[in-house]
Amino acid sequence: METRAVAEVLQGRPTLEGAGVKLMRAFGSPQLAPLFDPFLLLDDFGSSAPHEYMAGFPWHPHRGIETVTYLLKGEVKHEDSTGTKGTIRDGDLQWMSAGSGIYHSEMPRPPPKTGPEDPGTEMRGFQLWVNIPSTHKMDEPNYKNLLRQNIPAAELDDGTKVKVVAGELKDVPGLGHLTGPVQNPYVDAHYLDISMQEGSSITYDVKDGYTTFAYVMDGRGIFDSAQNATAGERSVVLYRREGNRVSIRTEDSPLRFLLISGRPLREPVAWYGPIVMNTRDQLADAFQELQTGEFIKHKATSYDYFE
């Protein structure tokens, strides 16, 4: 087994999106797309000040990508132009494949108050964009809905807690293998939420050649002991593609991070705003269809995952 080395540590940058939502963009640009292939963008959104997120993400189109929305706290009310609607709440995740086209809105809201001392204003979540291969960009759109109680979770011997949305955690004490419920038909993706205490470690198997990165939500950790590559909150650790495992440890600080891995598509990327295709002509066609009302090809299908 070869442990991967860290290629880069990138710091997220403050950005305004939607109708004026303040968020931290971990990464996301056509220039970085080859490095993170098949992943395009990761946003960390939320605040304890509602005016920084309540304007939300009103009606906007998507084509050619998947959006993965994972909410730690608060609510996101979503609706599309064909009538699909719902609410993502604390700990829930939605994996949406825009395919041939979706026109929707996503509106963050504060969580319900838990008591008189709770201000009920803080919300936080993440949205990851995953590219779709050229042969499937015009597939029928769909939503995969995963409630928090249906995300497999385990606590390891040293207190490390792991939630597995997609992928597999092997040799879990008392559980054997833990497999995430989301099986992505386009990209062999792994998506985990890992919380570590001080002085703990974890090793996770990844496939050689796959893109793998970690996004630090909170705390600080060492993501490559050989280089002493450390990273703190709201930074991205991008690994080299050679090797079949990653190893992370903590010293005097706890750590919570997303660990994400997937097979690169190695296809040309033509990207403008919320639409990602393979050629400029395909982009032009998409925007022309938005003007003529021909953008939406299919009503989205919605799937709910249960234990």
C-alpha positions, 0 to 999 in steps of 0.5 A: 500500500502506497500512502499519497503525498499532498500536492497542494494546500489551498485556502478558501476565498470569500465570495458573493453568490446567488442574490448576495449570499456570503460564502467561502469558495474552497475551489471552483474555476475553469482553470482549476478544473483539470486539477480537481477533475471530476469535481468542479467547485466546492462552496462552504456557505452559512453564517450566524447572521441571517442577512448574510444568507437569507437572500439565497439562490433564486431561480437559476439553471443548471445543465451538465453537472451534479450538485451535492448539497450537505447541510450541517445546520439550518434549512434549505428549501428547494423547488424546480420549475417542473414542480419538484420541491422539498426541504433539506434539514440538519444533517441531510444531503441531496445529490442532484443530477441536472443532466439535460437541464433543471431550473430551480431555486435554493433558499437557506433558512435558519434552523428552528429554535431549540429553546429560549436561549437558542438565537436560532440564527446559525446555518452552515452547509456545503455544495459540491459540483461534480462534472457529468461525462459527455455521454450522459450530460443530456440524461434525465435529471434526478434528485437523490435525497438522503436524510441524516438518520439514513447516512451510515455512521461509525465510531472507531476505537480512538473516538474518530467518527465517520459518516459515509455518504458514498464509498466504503469504510473497511474493517469497522469494529463490530460492523465490518464494512460500512458502505455509503448508500449513494452509488453514483452512475457517472463517477465512482465517487467517495464522500465522507464526513470525518470527525477526529479527536486530539491525538488520533489518526485514520487511514482511508483506501482510495483508488490509484489515479483517482482525484482525492481532496479533503476540505477542513470544516473545523480544527487542524490536522496533518494530512501528510506526515512525510511532508508535515503538511498541515491544514486548518479550517476552510482550507483544501488539501489536494492529494497527488493521484499516485497511491492507494490510501491517505493517512490523516492524524491530529496532535493537539487539536480536534479536526472535522473534514470532508474527504472526497475522491472520484475517477477523473473524466479527462474530458474538455470542459466548457464552463460558463456560470451554472452550465458545464458542457464540453464545447463552446457550441454546446454552451451557446446552444444551452443559453439559446434554449434558455432564451427560447424556452426549450431548455427544460427537456424532462421532469426530474425524478426524485429518489429517497434513500432509506436504511 
